Amino acid sequence: MHKSCDHDGSWRQSRGRWRPHDDRFVTIRRKRTWFFRRMAFFAALMLSLLVTSMFAAGWLTAGRPGAAYALALSLLLFAVMAVMVLVSGSMRRFASPLHAVMDAADRVAEGDYDVRVPEFGAPPMRALAHSFNTMTERLQNADRLRRDVMADVAHELRTPLSVLQGRLEGLIDGVYPRDDRQLGELLDETRVLARLIEDLRTLALSDAGALTLQKEPTDLIDLVNDVVRSMQPEAHGKSVSLSANGSHGTKPVDLDPVRIREVLTNLLSNALRHSTTRGSVTVSVGEKDGSVAVTVRDRGEGMSPEELSRVFDRFYKGEGSRGSGLGLSIAKNIIMAHGGAIEASSELGKGTTIEFSLPR
């Protein structure tokens, strides 16, 4: 969006005007004007003192007026004028970029994240302008992400609520029979809604650094086997082979078993959902660089490089996905809260591998 500055100092852009009229902005502008005036007065005062001192020194050291004295005085005045010009230029190069940054900071404080300042002036001022532009760009991206998240949350909440509303209206109007099957389907929709709300709560806690972990020494092999056994009915329903392997002699790991179970359940659900009929999903547990690593590998449809780059983004759903797009983002936050790391690799037509590691 194009922006320019009018002669009166107000900012103008092609889509309307940005002209804050509140008293706080006027006060800040006045204080800034007085600040630069005081700087100019101080510089002029210092130069005056310098000229007076040099003139007095020349007058005292001169034995008598003459040609040599006049020449020395002329050179002295010329040097003083040169210093004044240099100082004035330096002040201008310093004050102009600083003034631009301060004006832009006011606009950012008012919520305008499109503003950028030109990077000119002395090297320190160019570095300041560059840092300011980088900060503003990050704020703009964060604001856009916040808006996208709000829109996605509204969309995800609207779906189960619409289903519930439509079914309840149908039951009241007699369109649907009032039997246990209809009530069971309505109950399933409330579970979907409750799960989504819990996922959003987990994300909010992890983003705020307030996700509570109830850590205890846990045999990770037993935990993995337990999750695999609970997922076997879903795997049989899709004719997918689900198995786990690992050495049972490993030491217990200090972790939150409930949260890690949630991570494993999510990863296995995704792997089974995207596996082809008569495919396979394996879970491996082993050591890696002083940490314990868990690898979930499927031989399904795989992902493109673009999908892979966004696989841990919240609300991102691949083509044909029926989930909320929060599962892998929550899994990443839980693993990071444990001090671990998680990564994914995939290739179209050859499957996907997701590995997370937990510190000893």
URQUI-V815116 format. One line per field, one symbol per residue. phi: phi as a letter, one per 30 degrees, with the letter a starting at -180 (. if undefined). psi: psi as a letter, one per 20 degrees, with the letter a starting at -180 (. if undefined). burial: I if it has 16 or more other ideal C-beta (glycine too) atoms within 10 Angstrom, else O. A space follows every 10 residues. Layout:
BEGIN
phi->???
psi->???
burial->???
END
This chain:
BEGIN
phi->.dbbcdddjd dbbdcjbcbd cddddddddd dddddddddd dddddddddd dddddddddd dddadadddd dddddddddd dddddddddd dddddddddd dddddddddd jccddbcdcb jdeddddddd dddddddddd dddddddddd dddddddddd dddddddddd dddidcddbd dddddddddd dddddddddd ddddddddic ddccdadbdd dddddddddd cdeddddchc dcbbblddcd ddcdacdddd dddddddddd dddcddeidb bbccbacahi bcccbcbbcc dibdeddddc dcddidbddi dcdciceddd edddddddic bbbbbabeib jbbbbbbbdd
psi->ppqrprhjiq qqrhmaqnnp jqhggggggg hgghghghgg ggghgggghg ggghggghhh ipgqqaghgh gghghghghg gggggggghg hghghghggg ghghhhhhhi jojiqqqqnr aqghhhhghg hghgghghhg ghgggggggg ggghghhhgh hggggggghh ggijhqqmrh gghghhhhhh ggghggghgh ggggghhikj oppnqqppoh ghgghggghh igghghhjlp pprqqrpijq qqporohggh hgggggghgg ghhjqrpkaq pqpqpaqolj rppppoprlb haqrhghhhj hjpqjpprpj qjaijighgg gghgghhija qqrqqqppii aqpppqqpq.
burial->OOIOOOOOOO IOOOOOOIOI OOOOOOOIOO OOOOOOOOOO OOIOOOOOOO IOOIOOOOOO OOOOOOOOOO OOIOOOOOOO OOOIOOOOOO IOOOIOIIII IIIIIIIIOO OIIOIOIOIO IOOOIOOIIO OIIOOIOOOI OOOOOOOOOO OIIOOIOOOI OOIIOOIOOO IOOOOIOOOO OOOOOOOOIO OOIOOIOOII OIIOOIOOOO IOOOOOOIOI IOIIIOIIOO IOOOIOOOOI OIOIOIOOOO OOIOIIIOII IIIIOIIIOI IIIIIOOOII IIIIIOOOOO IIIIIIIIII IIIOOOIIOO IIOIIIIIOO OOIIIIIIII IIIIIOIIOI OIOIOIOOOO IIIIIIIIOO
END
